Amino acid sequence: MSLSTISIVALSVVALFIILTIILLIYYFSRLINKVSPSESQSYLIQKDEENCVVQSPTIQEDNKVPYPLPVIIGIDWGYDNIVVSTKTPYYFETLKIQNYPETLPNVISIDKGEIYPFFKTTSINEITVYEHIFSGFENNKYDFDKRMYGTLTCQTVVAIMLNFIKTKTNFEIAAVALRPHEHNVDFAKLLIKAGEVINVKIVIVPMYLGPLTEILLSRENDTYKVFGILDIGVKTTDFCLFTNCKNNTKIIANNSIDIGNDDLTAPLEKLIKDKVGSDHVKVPKDFILKVKKSFCGDAQYFQSDLNTIDDSYEIKISYEEYRDTVAKETQKLCEFISNTTTKYLGDLKIEFCEVVGSGWRPSPVLNEIKKCVPIQTHLNGNNSSSIGCAMYLSLLLEPNWRKSQINVNHKKHMIAGDQFSIELPDELNEFYEVVFTKEYYLMKNENGCVTLDELTIHNSSNLNGNNKSNEYEIFEENYRNNSEKFSNFLWEKAKINLNNKKRVLGTSFNKYQQELENVVFGDIEALKQIKNNIDTEFEAKKTLIK
């Protein structure tokens, strides 16, 4: 081989090496540029300053998991009897399931043997204080609780305790709390916001209807102008929301309320059972009434079961017609309410369908009567649609594209993203909407970009009338931390004295010891032990004499 040939080959190898190096460099820099300048499908991750959004640095992960620029969001349906909490999933939200707790948390807080139990009703009857129904409404906003054990617990402190329990289970930073949009709920809404501030979380108040409405919008595409309804039959009241929708544009027409709820539909049924027993004095357990209702949730034509009481057992048989006629007065009022609302706000327009949520509508003798006055749909879960939907609403308000991104990345077809939703407020607004976040007369207008946490914070602060954080919760926390074990030991020691079982032997001394136990300083175990010794000494002496 000649020298010239070798030179040509060597040059060719060098040239090939240079070309490969250039290709590799181009590939490397293109990857680097893509990381800094995301493609259109990832552009939602960069929030621009001019859109008043928080700047987020995008990161592309090889497993197609796209990070969301969202705080930890939950939804809470703060109902009268129960509270439902929903947490985030890849595309949606789902009901929170806590071990040893039911799906819907009982809306109670109790103190038993010195320990606080939010959402958990204890079975003990000794030294127990149960705080029923920390609910939305004016009835208990200003209640003061337990003064003996932990000092005065205001309603705000109790709500902060309950929210903090949820926080420990979810690590949430911001919660959409669904309340019925009634004027008498304004004070409770503000109380929730304050209680959230105490435990360093943000509370966003959402009208109750917005949960099922958001779920409806995410479940169907609608290319023509149509009217829909949401009938929410709660414990004490029923709300009827009307809204129009075409594509991404939704307008709330009205949300009216009537003071008929599940309790009103239950009371006649309880009276019917007592009539069949033949006595108004028989106590009908709630579980038995629920059993009757559940039996009529299908196509059953009658119910038959034994009602067992302390004194006797009764065979109860209820036909479909009896149940229907028993609640006829209440269902007729509901139908008149629905008819009057649709006539006032819709005129000749027809409702496409009315989604029914809540608890009172499920028995067929009730549902079938409502169907006579409005076209009914029952596609949503009546228990959790408010908590799930309001969390979805808040997440899309803060970052309209998070769900769309997940749909695209995971190639999920036929799923509605909600990134262009627009939800306009009703023309008639009551005082409740002062605590609801709105912008330019819209509950949501995603084409204008996202809403920032700062905007929500400023809105909440403007509704608290400049009130500073209360230190009541901090005082309780310190008191509880320092004394719960001591109080628990004190109450267990007191329970072990078992004074009632010694009444016959102690005779006239029983009342004296009962008064001493009542007056002993709470938590003073030494004083309690002295009383116990006196009781035991006298009891043993008198027991010997009796023998």
RODO-937415 format. One record per residue (C-alpha): residue in three letters; y, x, z. Coordinates in Angstrom, 2 decimals, m for minus. Example, Ala and Ser with C-alpha at 12.3 -4.5 7.8 and 13.67 -1.06 7.14 Angstrom:
REM RODO-937415
residu	yy	xx	zz
ALA	m4.50	12.30	7.80 .
SER	m1.06	13.67	7.14 .
REM end
This chain:
REM RODO-937415
residu	yy	xx	zz
MET	0.00	0.00	0.00 .
SER	3.41	1.41	m0.98 .
LEU	6.25	1.96	1.43 .
SER	8.36	m0.70	m0.32 .
THR	5.58	m3.28	0.11 .
ILE	5.29	m2.51	3.83 .
SER	9.07	m2.87	4.19 .
ILE	9.02	m6.27	2.47 .
VAL	6.22	m7.52	4.75 .
ALA	8.02	m6.23	7.85 .
LEU	11.25	m7.91	6.81 .
SER	9.39	m11.15	6.14 .
VAL	7.87	m11.08	9.63 .
VAL	11.27	m10.41	11.20 .
ALA	12.85	m13.21	9.15 .
LEU	10.08	m15.62	10.17 .
PHE	10.58	m14.66	13.82 .
ILE	14.33	m15.24	13.54 .
ILE	13.79	m18.65	11.89 .
LEU	11.33	m19.72	14.61 .
THR	13.75	m18.53	17.29 .
ILE	16.60	m20.54	15.72 .
ILE	14.39	m23.66	15.54 .
LEU	13.41	m23.27	19.20 .
LEU	17.05	m22.78	20.21 .
ILE	18.11	m25.87	18.24 .
TYR	15.34	m27.91	19.91 .
TYR	16.27	m26.58	23.35 .
PHE	19.97	m27.33	22.95 .
SER	19.27	m30.79	21.52 .
ARG	17.22	m31.61	24.63 .
LEU	19.98	m30.25	26.81 .
ILE	22.61	m32.31	24.98 .
ASN	20.47	m35.43	25.35 .
LYS	20.34	m34.86	29.10 .
VAL	24.10	m34.63	29.28 .
SER	24.89	m37.31	26.68 .
PRO	22.32	m40.09	26.98 .
SER	21.35	m42.23	24.03 .
GLU	22.54	m45.77	23.71 .
SER	19.51	m47.07	25.63 .
GLN	20.48	m44.98	28.65 .
SER	24.27	m45.26	28.33 .
TYR	24.41	m47.87	31.08 .
LEU	23.81	m45.10	33.60 .
ILE	27.29	m43.67	33.13 .
GLN	29.88	m45.92	34.70 .
LYS	33.36	m45.20	33.32 .
ASP	36.39	m44.87	35.55 .
GLU	38.44	m47.20	33.37 .
GLU	35.85	m49.93	34.02 .
ASN	36.37	m49.52	37.77 .
CYS	32.73	m48.56	38.22 .
VAL	31.12	m45.84	40.29 .
VAL	30.28	m42.74	38.23 .
GLN	26.54	m42.04	38.24 .
SER	24.90	m38.88	36.91 .
PRO	21.99	m39.81	34.65 .
THR	18.60	m38.16	34.96 .
ILE	15.83	m38.67	32.45 .
GLN	12.36	m38.74	33.90 .
GLU	9.34	m37.98	31.76 .
ASP	7.36	m40.95	33.14 .
ASN	9.86	m43.42	31.64 .
LYS	11.12	m44.49	35.05 .
VAL	14.86	m44.92	34.76 .
PRO	16.86	m44.57	37.99 .
TYR	19.17	m47.47	38.83 .
PRO	22.73	m46.90	40.00 .
LEU	22.24	m49.64	42.59 .
PRO	22.34	m49.73	46.38 .
VAL	19.33	m51.26	48.14 .
ILE	19.87	m54.99	47.58 .
ILE	18.08	m57.90	49.20 .
GLY	18.50	m61.67	49.03 .
ILE	18.57	m63.89	52.12 .
ASP	18.29	m67.67	52.14 .
TRP	19.70	m68.48	55.59 .
GLY	18.34	m71.97	56.07 .
TYR	18.34	m74.34	59.01 .
ASP	14.72	m73.90	60.13 .
ASN	13.70	m70.77	58.27 .
ILE	15.08	m67.60	56.71 .
VAL	13.62	m66.18	53.48 .
VAL	14.17	m62.53	52.52 .
SER	13.55	m61.11	49.01 .
THR	13.33	m57.45	47.99 .
LYS	13.51	m55.70	44.62 .
THR	10.68	m55.12	42.12 .
PRO	10.90	m53.29	38.73 .
TYR	12.27	m56.37	36.91 .
TYR	12.91	m58.92	39.60 .
PHE	12.83	m59.66	43.33 .
GLU	9.97	m61.00	45.45 .
THR	9.60	m62.54	48.89 .
LEU	9.37	m60.00	51.69 .
LYS	6.05	m60.12	53.52 .
ILE	6.11	m58.68	57.05 .
GLN	2.83	m58.09	58.83 .
ASN	2.13	m60.71	61.52 .
TYR	5.07	m62.83	60.32 .
PRO	4.98	m65.88	58.02 .
GLU	6.50	m65.78	54.53 .
THR	9.48	m67.79	55.73 .
LEU	10.75	m66.34	59.01 .
PRO	11.32	m68.93	61.77 .
ASN	15.06	m69.13	62.34 .
VAL	14.86	m68.42	66.07 .
ILE	15.42	m65.54	68.43 .
SER	13.73	m65.35	71.82 .
ILE	13.68	m63.20	74.94 .
ASP	10.29	m62.98	76.63 .
LYS	9.52	m60.62	79.51 .
GLY	12.73	m58.72	78.82 .
GLU	12.03	m58.11	75.13 .
ILE	13.98	m59.48	72.18 .
TYR	11.97	m61.17	69.42 .
PRO	13.97	m62.10	66.30 .
PHE	12.23	m64.68	64.05 .
PHE	9.29	m64.85	66.45 .
LYS	8.70	m67.76	68.80 .
THR	6.58	m66.64	71.75 .
THR	3.94	m68.90	73.27 .
SER	4.68	m68.01	76.90 .
ILE	6.51	m70.53	79.07 .
ASN	7.38	m68.21	81.96 .
GLU	10.83	m66.61	82.07 .
ILE	11.49	m67.27	78.41 .
THR	14.70	m68.15	76.65 .
VAL	14.37	m69.43	73.09 .
TYR	17.49	m69.64	70.97 .
GLU	16.78	m72.24	68.34 .
HIS	18.40	m72.37	64.93 .
ILE	21.03	m69.70	64.45 .
PHE	21.92	m71.60	61.32 .
SER	24.70	m72.12	58.84 .
GLY	27.08	m74.75	60.11 .
PHE	29.69	m75.33	62.78 .
GLU	27.34	m76.53	65.52 .
ASN	26.56	m73.20	67.18 .
ASN	29.02	m70.65	65.81 .
LYS	30.71	m70.28	69.18 .
TYR	27.69	m70.57	71.46 .
ASP	27.21	m67.97	74.14 .
PHE	23.64	m67.05	74.97 .
ASP	21.73	m65.34	77.80 .
LYS	24.14	m64.37	80.59 .
ARG	21.53	m63.48	83.17 .
MET	19.44	m60.81	81.50 .
TYR	21.66	m58.96	79.01 .
GLY	25.05	m60.40	79.72 .
THR	26.83	m62.66	77.26 .
LEU	25.34	m62.62	73.77 .
THR	27.72	m64.26	71.33 .
CYS	26.41	m65.88	68.18 .
GLN	27.74	m62.90	66.21 .
THR	25.68	m60.52	68.36 .
VAL	22.57	m62.65	67.91 .
VAL	23.05	m62.70	64.12 .
ALA	23.58	m58.92	64.15 .
ILE	20.27	m58.54	66.03 .
MET	18.53	m60.65	63.37 .
LEU	20.15	m58.77	60.47 .
ASN	19.27	m55.44	62.07 .
PHE	15.62	m56.51	62.28 .
ILE	15.69	m57.23	58.53 .
LYS	17.41	m53.88	57.96 .
THR	14.60	m52.01	59.76 .
LYS	12.04	m53.68	57.46 .
THR	13.92	m53.24	54.17 .
ASN	16.50	m50.43	54.59 .
PHE	18.95	m52.69	52.77 .
GLU	22.55	m51.67	52.20 .
ILE	23.89	m54.91	50.78 .
ALA	22.57	m58.47	51.07 .
ALA	23.33	m61.59	49.08 .
VAL	23.18	m64.39	51.66 .
ALA	22.77	m67.89	50.23 .
LEU	24.52	m70.68	52.15 .
ARG	25.19	m74.26	51.21 .
PRO	28.76	m74.37	49.81 .
HIS	30.12	m76.77	52.42 .
GLU	33.47	m76.41	54.16 .
HIS	31.91	m76.43	57.62 .
ASN	29.93	m73.30	56.69 .
VAL	33.04	m71.12	56.25 .
ASP	33.13	m69.93	59.87 .
PHE	29.44	m69.06	59.82 .
ALA	29.88	m67.18	56.53 .
LYS	32.65	m65.08	58.09 .
LEU	30.47	m64.53	61.16 .
LEU	27.69	m63.18	58.91 .
ILE	30.12	m60.77	57.25 .
LYS	31.31	m59.52	60.65 .
ALA	27.75	m59.15	61.94 .
GLY	26.92	m57.10	58.84 .
GLU	29.86	m54.80	59.51 .
VAL	28.57	m54.21	63.04 .
ILE	25.28	m52.77	61.72 .
ASN	26.96	m51.03	58.74 .
VAL	25.70	m53.23	55.90 .
LYS	27.60	m55.37	53.40 .
ILE	27.06	m59.12	53.34 .
VAL	27.97	m61.01	50.15 .
ILE	28.13	m64.78	50.56 .
VAL	26.60	m66.70	47.64 .
PRO	26.56	m70.49	47.04 .
MET	23.00	m71.73	47.59 .
TYR	22.70	m73.23	44.09 .
LEU	23.37	m69.86	42.45 .
GLY	19.85	m68.65	43.29 .
PRO	17.84	m71.28	41.39 .
LEU	20.52	m71.34	38.67 .
THR	20.05	m67.60	38.02 .
GLU	16.29	m68.05	37.93 .
ILE	16.63	m70.87	35.39 .
LEU	18.89	m68.72	33.17 .
LEU	16.36	m65.87	33.26 .
SER	13.44	m68.16	32.44 .
ARG	14.63	m69.82	29.22 .
GLU	16.82	m69.09	26.20 .
ASN	19.08	m71.94	25.21 .
ASP	20.95	m71.80	21.89 .
THR	22.63	m75.21	22.12 .
TYR	25.00	m76.81	24.61 .
LYS	22.95	m78.58	27.30 .
VAL	23.40	m79.95	30.80 .
PHE	21.05	m79.07	33.66 .
GLY	20.79	m80.04	37.30 .
ILE	19.54	m78.52	40.55 .
LEU	18.54	m80.90	43.35 .
ASP	18.14	m79.03	46.63 .
ILE	16.64	m81.21	49.37 .
GLY	17.13	m79.26	52.57 .
VAL	16.43	m80.05	56.21 .
LYS	19.66	m81.92	56.94 .
THR	21.41	m82.34	53.59 .
THR	20.75	m82.63	49.86 .
ASP	22.91	m80.80	47.31 .
PHE	23.11	m81.77	43.64 .
CYS	24.49	m79.13	41.27 .
LEU	25.32	m79.84	37.62 .
PHE	25.94	m77.06	35.10 .
THR	26.17	m76.56	31.36 .
ASN	24.66	m73.66	29.45 .
CYS	24.70	m72.31	25.92 .
LYS	23.28	m68.83	25.30 .
ASN	24.86	m66.53	27.91 .
ASN	27.67	m68.88	28.92 .
THR	27.28	m71.13	31.95 .
LYS	29.79	m73.45	33.58 .
ILE	29.32	m75.09	36.99 .
ILE	30.46	m78.69	36.62 .
ALA	30.04	m79.83	40.22 .
ASN	28.06	m79.42	43.41 .
ASN	27.98	m82.55	45.56 .
SER	26.27	m83.13	48.88 .
ILE	24.86	m86.03	50.90 .
ASP	23.72	m86.12	54.53 .
ILE	20.11	m86.97	53.74 .
GLY	17.46	m84.29	54.09 .
ASN	13.86	m83.64	54.95 .
ASP	14.42	m84.79	58.55 .
ASP	15.58	m88.19	57.28 .
LEU	12.47	m88.46	55.10 .
THR	10.25	m87.44	58.02 .
ALA	11.57	m89.80	60.71 .
PRO	10.33	m93.04	59.00 .
LEU	6.91	m91.45	58.47 .
GLU	6.68	m90.58	62.17 .
LYS	7.63	m94.16	63.06 .
LEU	4.93	m95.48	60.70 .
ILE	2.31	m93.37	62.50 .
LYS	3.49	m94.64	65.90 .
ASP	3.33	m98.23	64.62 .
LYS	m0.27	m97.66	63.59 .
VAL	m1.06	m96.25	67.04 .
GLY	0.71	m99.22	68.61 .
SER	3.04	m97.28	70.89 .
ASP	6.46	m95.69	70.58 .
HIS	5.62	m93.37	73.47 .
VAL	2.86	m91.45	71.69 .
LYS	4.01	m87.96	70.75 .
VAL	3.12	m87.23	67.13 .
PRO	2.73	m83.44	66.63 .
LYS	4.74	m81.88	63.82 .
ASP	1.51	m80.40	62.46 .
PHE	0.04	m83.87	62.02 .
ILE	3.11	m85.12	60.13 .
LEU	2.95	m82.02	57.92 .
LYS	m0.75	m82.75	57.32 .
VAL	0.15	m86.25	56.09 .
LYS	2.84	m84.88	53.77 .
LYS	0.58	m82.20	52.31 .
SER	m2.15	m84.71	51.60 .
PHE	0.27	m86.65	49.36 .
CYS	1.52	m83.63	47.41 .
GLY	m1.13	m84.30	44.77 .
ASP	m2.51	m87.54	43.38 .
ALA	m3.97	m88.85	46.66 .
GLN	m3.76	m92.61	47.10 .
TYR	m4.35	m92.61	50.84 .
PHE	m4.54	m90.40	53.92 .
GLN	m7.10	m90.76	56.67 .
SER	m7.51	m88.60	59.78 .
ASP	m7.80	m88.76	63.57 .
LEU	m4.71	m88.24	65.68 .
ASN	m5.82	m86.66	68.93 .
THR	m3.53	m86.94	71.95 .
ILE	m3.97	m86.00	75.60 .
ASP	m4.98	m89.55	76.51 .
ASP	m6.83	m90.83	73.46 .
SER	m7.81	m90.43	69.81 .
TYR	m6.55	m92.72	67.04 .
GLU	m7.75	m93.16	63.48 .
ILE	m4.75	m93.09	61.16 .
LYS	m4.94	m94.35	57.59 .
ILE	m1.85	m94.41	55.36 .
SER	m1.81	m95.62	51.76 .
TYR	0.44	m94.29	49.01 .
GLU	2.26	m97.63	48.90 .
GLU	2.86	m97.59	52.66 .
TYR	4.33	m94.09	52.51 .
ARG	6.52	m95.02	49.51 .
ASP	7.81	m98.21	51.15 .
THR	8.44	m96.41	54.46 .
VAL	10.87	m93.94	52.87 .
ALA	12.24	m96.40	50.28 .
LYS	15.63	m96.70	51.98 .
GLU	16.13	m92.92	51.95 .
THR	14.88	m92.37	48.39 .
GLN	17.10	m95.21	47.17 .
LYS	20.13	m93.51	48.77 .
LEU	19.17	m90.25	47.07 .
CYS	18.88	m91.96	43.70 .
GLU	22.25	m93.68	44.14 .
PHE	23.79	m90.32	45.05 .
ILE	22.28	m88.69	41.94 .
SER	23.36	m91.57	39.70 .
ASN	26.92	m91.66	41.04 .
THR	27.30	m87.88	40.62 .
THR	26.04	m87.85	37.03 .
THR	28.19	m90.84	36.08 .
LYS	31.32	m89.27	37.56 .
TYR	30.95	m85.84	35.99 .
LEU	28.85	m86.39	32.86 .
GLY	29.69	m89.83	31.56 .
ASP	27.32	m90.40	28.62 .
LEU	25.96	m86.84	28.59 .
LYS	22.27	m86.55	29.38 .
ILE	20.65	m83.99	31.68 .
GLU	18.05	m81.82	29.97 .
PHE	16.18	m81.54	33.26 .
CYS	16.83	m81.30	36.99 .
GLU	15.02	m78.53	38.87 .
VAL	14.01	m79.65	42.37 .
VAL	13.99	m77.10	45.19 .
GLY	13.97	m77.26	48.96 .
SER	11.34	m78.93	51.12 .
GLY	11.73	m82.69	51.21 .
TRP	10.74	m83.65	47.66 .
ARG	7.10	m82.48	47.58 .
PRO	5.16	m85.62	48.68 .
SER	4.53	m87.70	45.57 .
PRO	5.81	m90.97	47.16 .
VAL	9.20	m89.21	47.35 .
LEU	9.07	m87.21	44.11 .
ASN	7.95	m90.13	41.95 .
GLU	10.88	m92.24	43.14 .
ILE	13.35	m89.46	42.34 .
LYS	11.81	m89.15	38.86 .
LYS	12.95	m92.70	38.16 .
CYS	16.62	m91.70	38.34 .
VAL	16.65	m88.18	36.83 .
PRO	14.30	m86.07	34.63 .
ILE	12.58	m83.71	37.06 .
GLN	11.21	m80.19	36.63 .
THR	9.40	m78.27	39.39 .
HIS	8.87	m74.85	37.80 .
LEU	10.51	m72.79	40.55 .
ASN	9.12	m72.02	43.97 .
GLY	11.14	m74.33	46.17 .
ASN	10.82	m72.02	49.18 .
ASN	12.14	m68.76	47.76 .
SER	14.14	m69.46	44.59 .
SER	17.43	m69.21	46.50 .
SER	16.72	m65.80	48.06 .
ILE	15.22	m64.32	44.87 .
GLY	17.85	m65.74	42.53 .
CYS	20.87	m64.79	44.63 .
ALA	19.59	m61.19	44.88 .
MET	19.14	m61.12	41.09 .
TYR	22.68	m62.46	40.71 .
LEU	24.15	m59.75	42.96 .
SER	22.18	m56.96	41.28 .
LEU	23.38	m58.07	37.82 .
LEU	26.92	m58.38	39.17 .
LEU	26.86	m54.76	40.38 .
GLU	24.94	m53.34	37.39 .
PRO	24.47	m55.75	34.46 .
ASN	22.15	m53.40	32.53 .
TRP	19.55	m52.34	35.12 .
ARG	17.03	m55.03	34.17 .
LYS	17.68	m54.61	30.42 .
SER	16.94	m50.90	30.72 .
GLN	13.62	m51.52	32.43 .
ILE	12.67	m54.11	29.80 .
ASN	13.45	m51.62	26.99 .
VAL	11.81	m48.59	28.59 .
ASN	8.59	m50.48	29.32 .
HIS	8.58	m52.38	25.99 .
LYS	8.50	m55.80	27.62 .
LYS	9.19	m58.42	24.99 .
HIS	10.50	m61.95	25.46 .
MET	12.15	m61.16	28.81 .
ILE	15.77	m62.20	29.30 .
ALA	17.88	m59.31	30.60 .
GLY	20.92	m61.18	31.90 .
ASP	23.27	m58.32	30.99 .
GLN	25.71	m60.66	29.20 .
PHE	25.65	m63.59	31.62 .
SER	28.88	m65.45	32.27 .
ILE	29.01	m68.04	35.08 .
GLU	32.24	m69.99	35.43 .
LEU	33.31	m71.69	38.65 .
PRO	33.58	m75.49	38.95 .
ASP	37.02	m77.04	38.49 .
GLU	36.95	m78.54	42.00 .
LEU	36.71	m75.89	44.71 .
ASN	36.56	m76.41	48.46 .
GLU	37.42	m73.95	51.23 .
PHE	33.95	m72.36	51.11 .
TYR	34.77	m70.53	47.88 .
GLU	37.34	m68.43	49.74 .
VAL	34.45	m66.38	51.18 .
VAL	32.62	m66.20	47.82 .
PHE	33.40	m63.23	45.58 .
THR	34.98	m64.42	42.33 .
LYS	36.87	m62.68	39.57 .
GLU	39.15	m64.39	37.08 .
TYR	37.67	m67.76	38.03 .
TYR	34.14	m66.55	37.36 .
LEU	31.18	m65.96	39.64 .
MET	29.92	m63.53	37.01 .
LYS	31.35	m62.24	33.74 .
ASN	29.24	m59.28	32.71 .
GLU	30.98	m58.57	29.41 .
ASN	33.91	m57.35	31.52 .
GLY	31.75	m54.66	33.16 .
CYS	30.33	m54.27	36.60 .
VAL	31.84	m55.12	39.95 .
THR	32.20	m52.25	42.42 .
LEU	31.21	m52.11	46.06 .
ASP	34.85	m51.40	46.87 .
GLU	35.88	m54.71	45.33 .
LEU	33.31	m56.55	47.45 .
THR	34.47	m54.70	50.56 .
ILE	38.13	m55.53	49.92 .
HIS	37.23	m59.18	49.34 .
ASN	35.26	m59.38	52.60 .
SER	38.02	m57.67	54.57 .
SER	40.61	m60.12	53.28 .
ASN	38.53	m62.97	54.72 .
LEU	38.22	m61.51	58.22 .
ASN	41.92	m61.90	59.04 .
GLY	42.25	m58.25	59.99 .
ASN	39.76	m58.54	62.87 .
ASN	38.30	m55.24	63.98 .
LYS	34.62	m54.67	64.52 .
SER	33.41	m56.17	67.75 .
ASN	31.77	m53.86	70.25 .
GLU	29.66	m56.68	71.71 .
TYR	26.62	m55.58	69.74 .
GLU	26.98	m51.95	70.83 .
ILE	27.22	m53.07	74.48 .
PHE	24.07	m55.15	74.05 .
GLU	22.22	m52.27	72.35 .
GLU	23.01	m49.90	75.21 .
ASN	22.13	m52.52	77.82 .
TYR	18.86	m53.32	76.05 .
ARG	17.95	m49.66	75.61 .
ASN	18.59	m48.91	79.29 .
ASN	17.11	m52.03	80.87 .
SER	14.46	m53.69	78.69 .
GLU	11.58	m51.78	80.29 .
LYS	12.93	m52.41	83.79 .
PHE	13.46	m56.11	83.05 .
SER	9.99	m56.39	81.56 .
ASN	8.38	m54.82	84.64 .
PHE	10.48	m57.05	86.90 .
LEU	9.38	m60.22	85.10 .
TRP	5.72	m59.23	85.05 .
GLU	5.82	m58.48	88.79 .
LYS	7.53	m61.80	89.41 .
ALA	4.92	m63.64	87.34 .
LYS	2.09	m62.00	89.31 .
ILE	3.39	m63.46	92.59 .
ASN	2.09	m66.81	91.32 .
LEU	4.03	m68.76	93.93 .
ASN	3.06	m72.23	92.67 .
ASN	m0.62	m71.62	93.41 .
LYS	0.29	m70.88	97.05 .
LYS	2.36	m74.00	97.63 .
ARG	m0.27	m75.95	99.60 .
VAL	m0.92	m73.09	102.02 .
LEU	2.72	m72.05	102.50 .
GLY	3.83	m75.60	103.23 .
THR	7.52	m75.84	104.19 .
SER	8.04	m72.11	103.51 .
PHE	7.41	m72.66	99.79 .
ASN	10.95	m73.89	99.08 .
LYS	12.46	m70.96	101.00 .
TYR	10.53	m68.39	98.95 .
GLN	11.24	m70.25	95.72 .
GLN	14.98	m70.00	96.46 .
GLU	14.70	m66.30	97.33 .
LEU	12.95	m65.56	94.04 .
GLU	15.60	m67.50	92.18 .
ASN	18.44	m65.59	93.84 .
VAL	17.02	m62.07	93.67 .
VAL	19.20	m59.75	91.59 .
PHE	17.69	m59.62	88.12 .
GLY	15.83	m56.34	87.67 .
ASP	15.79	m55.43	91.39 .
ILE	12.09	m54.62	91.67 .
GLU	12.36	m53.28	95.24 .
ALA	13.85	m56.56	96.49 .
LEU	11.17	m58.43	94.58 .
LYS	8.42	m56.36	96.21 .
GLN	9.83	m57.14	99.66 .
ILE	9.78	m60.88	98.94 .
LYS	6.23	m60.54	97.59 .
ASN	5.09	m58.77	100.77 .
ASN	6.61	m61.52	102.94 .
ILE	4.89	m64.20	100.86 .
ASP	1.52	m62.44	100.92 .
THR	1.71	m61.84	104.70 .
GLU	2.52	m65.46	105.51 .
PHE	0.03	m66.75	102.96 .
GLU	m2.86	m64.73	104.43 .
ALA	m1.94	m65.73	108.00 .
LYS	m1.75	m69.45	107.20 .
LYS	m4.87	m69.31	105.04 .
THR	m6.81	m67.95	108.06 .
LEU	m5.51	m70.76	110.27 .
ILE	m6.51	m73.38	107.70 .
LYS	m10.06	m72.02	107.67 .
REM end
